[in-house]
Amino acid sequence: MLPPEPPPLPALTRAEAELIDRYLEVVDLLGRINPARDGDTYRGLRAAQALVGKASALRDALALMHRRGETEVHARTLARALRVLDGERRTARIAIPRHPAD
């Protein structure tokens, strides 16, 4: 049995789609760097090195939106797109994990 189809992405401008893609790339790298999660320092170092380029790409996506006159962020639409692209799970990796009291 196949897994259920995800809902369709909402209609986005190219610049909004670029913003979402670049944002999730940064989020994924921050999740790898999170010192509250298990992992080795080399993995965190590699993610931190890649973060510089991805953050620049995120900045460029926002600058492009602004230059094109897309001065408002349509949060509800972009949040829907993030949910479709598994953004809730991906952003949860940035948070400090909840553990029982030590």
N, C-alpha and C positions, 0 to 999 in steps of 0.2 A: 504494500500500500504506500502510495506517495504522500509526502507531507502536504499539508494544505498550502494553497497558493497564497503568497503574501498579498496584502492589499496593494493596489496600484499607487505609484508615486503621485503626489499632487502635481498639478501643472506648475512648473518653475521656469523662470527665465534661465538662460545659459549662465548668467552671472550668479544667480541664486544656487543653481546646481553646482557650480564651481565652488562657491562658498561652503556648501554642505560637504562636498567631497574633501576639500582642504581641511575643514574643521575636524572631520572624523579622522583624518590622517594624523593630525596633531593629538587628538584625544587618544588614539591607539598608542602613540609613542609615549605620551604622559603615563598611560597605564603600565607600560613596560618599565618606566623609570620609578614608579611609585615605591618609595622605600618601606612602606607598610605592607608590602606584598613579598612573598618569597621569590627568590631569583638570584642570579649571580650578578656581580658588579660589571662584568664584561657586557652582558645583555643591556644593562642600564646605560653603560657608556656608549654603546653603539646607538641606542635609541636617542640619547641626548645629542650625539653628533648629528643624527639625521633630523632632529627637531629644529635645528637652525634653518635648514632649507625649507622644511615644511611650514614653519612659522612665517617665513618670507612669502611663500606661495599663498598662505592664508591672507596675509596683509595685502598682497597684490590682488587677490580676488575681491576683497572689500574695497580697495582703491578703484578697481574697474567698475564695480557697482556704483560707486559714488560719481565717477566721471560720466557714466551713462545716465545719470539722473535718478538712479534707484537709491534714493536717500532714506527710505524707510525700510526697516526690517519687518516683514510680515511674519511675526512670531508664530502664530497658530499654524500657518501653512508650512513654515520651515520645521516646526516641531513635529508635524505629521510626517514630513519627509524623513526626519531623523528617526522616528519610531519605525517606519517601514524599513529603514536601513540598519536596524538593530542598534540604534543609538543609545537606548536605555541600558542595554547590557554593556556596551562599549564604554559609556561614560561612568558606569558604576565601578569600573576598574581603577578610576582615579581616586575614588573615595577611600577613606580609612576603613578597613573591614571591621565589622562589629564582632567582638569576641567576648565571651563571658568574663566577668570580673576575675582578675588574676588573684 
